[in-house]
């Protein structure tokens, strides 16, 4: 009788290896999830087995994306959400829990970007940016974390940041935007520390310019396109699916021992600074 082949690393379960990136049986809540990046993330989550609740200020768009996920064999729901409104955040999280039976994964894609110089920023504009980009992250995480702790779920929180959380941009007016994204970076790190005792991990993904309908008109300007590509060591614009891939890595069992980290999906831009 032939002896069984020894494991390359004793004690490693082959079934765990096979399921390193499986999200089967998990539910992801994706606020702000119907933009170019959010759409890729929702489709990737579903492709790896997760049920998806997508939410945003235009419920029709959230529902349309949920229908697309369903058409590809997944399970999804679309909800309305004004993420600048804290009571609305709490209500929508409860709705998501009621629809899906719980939330295992939070992928926070909420965010706005408005260019205004230091001389043009108004208190109202700053407050809007703060409420949408930073305060929403605080209370989305709080609401989901309370549910996860109460139900003893070892959850995952993943926030969408930007390279502007670390890098300022010369010649452009991004004071309010950079301030909120820099604040979100520290929120990721602090939430990771506070939620670690409950087995909940908190991480961030920080892309640079990624192909989308919003960025495409700018790339048609040769001067702007060359400026972007010349600063990028890989010499190209990233794709939404490349951001989604890192989200899956954080959300899946493969990312279970990673917390408090932000991965820059930027073709090497931050490394070159």
Secondary structure, DSSP 8 states (H G I E B T S, - for coil): -------SSTT--HHHHHTTT--TT-EEEEETTTSHHHHHHHHHHHHTT-EEEEEES-HHHHHHHHHHHHHTT--EEEEE--TT-HHHHHHHHHHHHHHHS--SEEEE-------B-TTT--HHHHHHHHIIIIIHHHHHHHHHHHHHHHTT---EEEEE--GGGT---TTS-BHHHHHHHHHHHHHHHHHHHHHGGGT-EEEEEEE-SB-SHHHHHHHTSHHHHHHHHHH-TT-S-B-HHHHHHHHHHHHSGGGTT--S-EEEESTTTGGG-
